[in-house]
């Protein structure tokens, strides 16, 4: 009996040691960004009235809170998860159409061969511009011209990313690209997964590029299908919205230069629309200050509804986590275009807008 008891004690001791060892290899992090300020823009309606407000969607960066965890599985393999909630700081509401974890809800595996993810995730259109768009999802930026750019995420998706000595490969495939009905470009009512219709709400994106510390270039492709009730006129699985991008960046000392173009072709129930969006910008640090500037233009084919955007931003780092900033911008709408200077805002048809914003950002 003594020998049996000793064996049981040793067995439980071994299990406890293994469990504590496994727990030692697991980490969970809470992180986030809180960013807000006050913005004023002119010609916010057809009467030419100005508006002053606390913006809902973004400041210099969209506000968020997230949970990220990893577990070391041995032999260079890791399991991980990401749960990230977007916040509208003006009201405290959840972003991305009111989703609890609208920015990311994914689990995956990572090894020397790359990263495999399952769930709601950034697709390749989002990733392609991350290192080349110096303004990012700023209140005044190319996100104003195409609201899909900062919302390029896919529900029900399988994703892959790999970096092999600087050669970057990536792809996503979504069985139903967006399961939420309301919320603008972040929620387009196309959940998909329809029996007998393999194209309904499907989306696939791909990326190929090369990058290092000095320079990088990439190209991406994004094709989404619609279905009954989907937003943007994509009310049939035969309707498509296709974006193709080419992007690049170059470091000149401490200065980053970034540029790109996005070709868009939409075959909706209302017909065919085509456009090309070009952008170029620069970012330069000066001590605790950072200066960013960008010019962009969207040319609409077979239409006079072109858009030209000029923006600049000055940031001052109070610490590694906290910064204050101010942004200025101007947008010119031609023809029937009514693109707002501030992301998610309003503008009078054919009118130009000037705007300024001042804010504070804290990262934790």
N, C-alpha and C positions, 0 to 999 in steps of 0.2 A: 504493500500500500504506500509506503514511504517513497518508493521509487516512482510509482504512478503520480503521486502528488508533486514530486520534484519535476517530472516530465511536464505536467500541466503548468506549473509555475514558469518553467523555462519557455514553454510554448507561448504563454501569454506575455511574458517578458519580451520575447522576440517580436511578437506582433506589435507591442507598444513601441519598441525601438524603431521598427519599420514605419509605423504610422507617424512618429515624431520626425523621422528622417524625411518622409514624404512631405509633411507639413512645412518643414524647413525649406523645401524647394518651391513652395507656392507663395506668390505675392499678389496682393490686391491693392490697387491705387485708386483714390478718389481725386479727381482733377476738374478743372473748369476755367472758364473765362467769364468775367462780368464786365460789360462794356456798354456805356451809354453816355448821352450828352443832349445837346439841344441843336436842332437844325432849322434853318430858315431858307426857303426857296421862293423865287418869284414865279409869276404866271402859273399858279397851281390850278387854275380853272380857265374856262373860256372868257371870263370877264377880266382876266389879267390880275387877279388878286394874289397876294403873297400869303404864305402860311408859316407859322412858327410852331414847332412841336418837339416832343421827345420821340424819336423814331422807334418803330416797333421791331423791325427785322434785324438791323445791324447798326454798328457805329463804325469803328475801325475793323472790328471782327464781331461775328455773331456770338451772343452770350450762350453759355452751355454749362452743364454739369455732367460728368461721366464717371464710369466705373470700369476699370481695366484690370484684368487678372491674367497671370501666367502660371503654368506649372511645368517644371522640368521633368520630362519623361525619360531622359537618358539618351545616350547615343546621338546627341545634337538635336533631339526632337523636343518641341514644346507644344503644349496645348494652351490656348488663350481664349479670352472673351472680351468683348467691348460692348458696353451699354451706355449710350450717350443721348442726353435729353437737350433739345434746343429750347431756349427761353426767350420770350418777348418781355424785355425788361420794363417796358412802359406799363404793362398790366400784370406781369407775372404769369401769363398764360403759357402753356406748352406750345412750342413751334411745330413746323412741318405738319400743318393740318391738325394740330391738337394731339399728336401722338406722344405717348409716354417716353419712348426712346426713338424719336424721329430722326436723329442724326446718325445713329448706328445701333444695331441690335444683332450681334453676330458672334459666332463661335468658330474656332478653327484650329488648324495645325500648322506649325512652322518648322522648317528644316533647311538644310543646305540646298535643297531642291526648290525652295521657294515657300510661299504661303498660300494655303487653301482656306477659304472662308465660306460660311453658310449663314444666310440671313439678310437683313437689310444692310446695305453697304454702299459706300462711294463707288461709282463706276468709273470707267476709264476717261470719260470726258472731264470729270472732276479732277482726277489725278493728273491728267495731261498738262493742265495749266498751273499746277501748284507751285512750281519753281520758276515759271516764266511770267506770270501775271504779278507785277510788283505791287499793285494795289490790293490784290486779293478781293474778298467780299466786303470792301469798304462801302460806306454809305453812298459815295459817288464813285462809280467804277463801271467796267463793262458788264457787271451783273445787272446794272440798270437797263442796259440795252437788251440783254437776253437773260431773263430771270431763271432760266433752266440751269445756267452755269453754276451758281452756288447751290442749286438743288439737284445736281446730277447724282441721284441715288436711286437704287433699285431694290424693291421688295422681292421676297421669294427668290433670292439669287444665290448662285454659286460663283465664287470669284477666285482668281489665281493671280499672284504677282511673283515675279522672279527677277533677280539681278545677278548676272553672270559676268563678272569682271567689267562692269559698266554697261553691259547690254541689258536693257530693261524690257521684259515681256509681261503683258498683263491682259486679262480678259474677264468679262462677267457674262453670265447667262441667267436671265430672269424668266421664270415660268408665269409671272404675273407682276408687272412692274410697279404697280401702285394700288394699294388696297384701301386708300382713304378717298372719300368723295369730295370733301370741301377743303379749301385752303390754298387756292391759286396754283402756281406751278409746283408747289411741294405736295400737292394732293390732286390727282387727276382722274380718279374713279376708274381704274383699269386693273382690277385684281387678277383677271385671267384665270388660268387653270380650268378651262372650259372643256368638258368632254366633247369630242368630235370636232374641235376647232383648234388645231395645234398652233395657229398663229395668233390667237386671241391674246392681246396684251403681252405678247412676248417681247423681250428686249435683249439685244446682245451688243456688247461693246468690246473693243480690242485696242491695245496700245503696243507700239514698238518704238524703242528709242535707245539712245546712248547718253550717259551722263557721267561727269566727274566734277571735281571741285571748280575747275576752270570754265567748263562749258557743257552744254547739253542740248540735245535736239530730240524731238519725238513727234510721232503722228498717231492720231487716234481715230476710231470709227465708232459711231453710235447709231443703231437703228432700232426704233421702237414701233410696234404695231398697236393699233387701237382695238376697240370692240364697242358694242352697244353701250351708250351712255358715257363714254369716255370724253374728257375735256379736249379742247383744242381742235375740234372738228374731226378727231380721229374716231369716228363712230362706227367703224367697221374694221375687222381684222385685216382687210385689204388696204386700209389707210396707213400711211407711214410718215414718220418724222425722222430724217437722217441728218446727222451732223458729222462732218469730217474736219479734223483740225491738224495743223502743223504748228509746232511751238518750239522756241529755242531761247537759251539764255547764255550770256557771256560775262565773265568776271574780268573787269579791268581794274586791277588793284582791289580796293575795297568797294568799288562801284559795280552794281549788278545792272546789266542791260537785258531786257526781256521783250520778246515780240512774238506774235503769232497771228494766225488767221483761222476762221471757222466758216466753212461752207455749209449752208443749210438748205435742204430741200424738203418741203412739206407737201404731201399729197393727201389732202383732207377732203371731207365731203363737199366743201365749198370750192375746191379746185386746187391748182398747183401754185405755190409761192416759193420763191427762191431768193436767197440773199447771201452776201459775204461780209463777215465782220473782221476788220483788221485792228490790231492794237500794237502799240510799242510804248515802252516805259523805261524808267531808270530809278534806281534807289541808291542813295549814298549816305553813309554815316559820318557825322561830324561831332566827335566827342559823344555826349549823351543825347545829341539830336540825331534824327534820321529824316532825310528829305526824300519823298517819293513823288514822281510825276508820271503822267500817262496821257497819251492821245489815242483816240479810237474812232473808227468810222464804220457804219454799217451801210452798205450799198444794196438796195433792193432792186432785183432784176425786174424789168418790165413795169417799173413803177418809179415815181419821183419821191417816194417816202423814205428818203435817206436820213441818217442821223450822224451827227458829229459831236464828239465828247472830248472835253479838256478837263483834267483834274490834277490836283496837287495836294499833298499832305505833309505836315510838319509834326513830328512826334518828339517828345522829350521824356527820357527815362528817369523817373524819380528813384527807381530801384530796379533790381532785376525782374521784379514782378509787376510793378506799377508804372504807368505812363500816362501823360496827358497829351492831347493832340488837337490839331485843328485841320480841317479839310475845306478846300474851296473848289468850285467846279462850274462849268458851263456846258450846256447841251443845246444844240441847234436842231430843231425838227423841220424837215422839209415836207411839202405836200400834205398828205393826210396823217403823217406820223404824229404821235402824241406820247413819246417816250419820256417818262419823268426822270429828272436828274437824280433824285434820291430813290434808292431801291424801294419798290413797293409804293411809291408816291403817285401823284397825279400831275398832269400837265395839260394845258390847252392845246388843241389841235393846231399843228403847224407853228407853234410858238417856241421861242428860245427861253431857257431858264438859267438863272444864276443862283448859286447857293453857297452857304457857308455852314460849317458845323464845328462845334467845340465839345470835347468829351474827355472822359477818363476811362482807363482800362486797367483791370487787375486780373492777374493770372494766378491760379492756385493749383 
